[in-house]
Amino acid sequence: MTADSVMASDLTVLECDRSLVRAAALTLVREEDVARLRQILVRTVNRWRLMPISREIVNRARQPFPGEPIRSLDAIHLASALAAADSVPEVGLLSLDRRVRETGARLGLRVVPD
């Protein structure tokens, strides 16, 4: 799968960084590997268009979604995807989480991978 550009919520970057911190704290990954992975993340994120978690996104995330219950962080991701779709209609929601994918589809978002 390829994309001309990537849009992601600031939450995505936060979750990636926290995963690295957690892996290091639990000694699942060596410190030098964490540092290398963090460098890769920084290089990758520098090519993305990041979306702040705005008041608009928070307000939408506070509202019900089809297929509730939806977790708070997933609601922020879904609200961010809806905001992205407002500005880029052909945007695709990339997720491997079943609940997020199903809710995204119910919201009319194109869900990838197929």
C-alpha positions as CSV (number, residue, x, y, z in Angstrom):
1,M,0.0,0.0,0.0
2,T,1.3,3.5,-0.8
3,A,0.1,7.0,-0.1
4,D,0.9,10.3,-1.6
5,S,0.8,11.8,1.9
6,V,0.1,10.8,5.5
7,M,-2.0,12.7,7.9
8,A,-2.0,11.7,11.5
9,S,-3.2,13.0,14.8
10,D,-0.6,14.2,17.4
11,L,-2.1,11.3,19.4
12,T,-0.6,8.8,17.0
13,V,2.9,10.2,17.6
14,L,2.3,10.3,21.3
15,E,1.2,6.6,21.3
16,C,4.3,5.6,19.3
17,D,6.6,7.4,21.7
18,R,4.9,6.0,24.7
19,S,5.2,2.5,23.3
20,L,8.9,3.0,23.0
21,V,9.1,4.3,26.6
22,R,7.0,1.4,27.9
23,A,9.1,-1.2,26.0
24,A,12.3,0.2,27.5
25,A,10.9,0.4,31.0
26,L,9.8,-3.2,30.8
27,T,13.2,-4.2,29.3
28,L,11.4,-5.6,26.2
29,V,13.8,-3.6,24.0
30,R,17.4,-2.6,24.6
31,E,18.0,1.1,25.2
32,E,20.2,1.4,22.0
33,D,17.4,-0.2,20.0
34,V,14.9,2.3,21.5
35,A,17.1,5.2,20.5
36,R,17.4,3.8,16.9
37,L,13.7,3.3,16.7
38,R,13.0,6.8,18.0
39,Q,15.3,8.2,15.3
40,I,13.3,6.3,12.7
41,L,10.0,7.5,14.1
42,V,11.3,11.2,14.1
43,R,12.4,10.9,10.4
44,T,9.1,9.3,9.5
45,V,6.9,11.7,11.4
46,N,8.7,14.6,9.8
47,R,7.1,13.6,6.5
48,W,3.6,13.4,7.9
49,R,1.0,16.2,8.2
50,L,0.2,16.2,11.9
51,M,-3.2,17.3,13.1
52,P,-3.4,18.8,16.6
53,I,-6.0,17.6,19.0
54,S,-8.2,20.7,18.6
55,R,-11.3,21.8,20.5
56,E,-13.3,20.7,17.4
57,I,-11.8,17.2,17.6
58,V,-12.4,16.9,21.3
59,N,-16.0,18.1,21.0
60,R,-16.6,15.5,18.3
61,A,-14.9,12.7,20.3
62,R,-17.2,13.5,23.2
63,Q,-20.3,12.7,21.1
64,P,-21.6,9.2,20.5
65,F,-20.3,7.1,17.6
66,P,-22.0,4.3,15.7
67,G,-21.1,0.9,17.3
68,E,-20.5,2.2,20.8
69,P,-18.8,1.5,23.1
70,I,-15.7,3.4,21.7
71,R,-12.7,4.1,23.9
72,S,-11.7,7.7,24.5
73,L,-8.4,7.5,22.5
74,D,-10.1,5.7,19.7
75,A,-12.8,8.4,19.7
76,I,-10.0,11.0,19.3
77,H,-8.6,9.0,16.3
78,L,-12.0,8.7,14.7
79,A,-12.8,12.4,15.2
80,S,-9.4,13.3,13.7
81,A,-10.2,11.1,10.7
82,L,-13.5,12.8,10.2
83,A,-11.8,16.2,10.3
84,A,-9.2,15.0,7.8
85,A,-11.9,13.7,5.5
86,D,-13.5,17.2,5.6
87,S,-10.4,18.7,4.0
88,V,-9.2,15.6,2.0
89,P,-12.2,13.7,0.8
90,E,-10.2,10.7,-0.5
91,V,-8.5,10.2,2.8
92,G,-8.3,6.6,4.2
93,L,-8.5,5.5,7.8
94,L,-5.6,3.2,8.5
95,S,-6.2,1.0,11.5
96,L,-5.9,-2.6,12.4
97,D,-8.3,-2.3,15.3
98,R,-11.6,-4.0,14.5
99,R,-13.8,-1.6,16.4
100,V,-12.1,1.5,14.9
101,R,-12.4,0.0,11.4
102,E,-16.1,-0.9,11.8
103,T,-16.9,2.5,13.3
104,G,-14.9,4.3,10.6
105,A,-16.8,2.4,7.9
106,R,-20.1,3.3,9.6
107,L,-19.1,6.9,9.5
108,G,-18.5,6.7,5.8
109,L,-14.7,6.7,5.9
110,R,-12.7,4.6,3.5
111,V,-10.9,2.1,5.7
112,V,-7.5,0.6,4.8
113,P,-6.1,-1.9,4.4
114,D,-9.1,-3.6,2.7
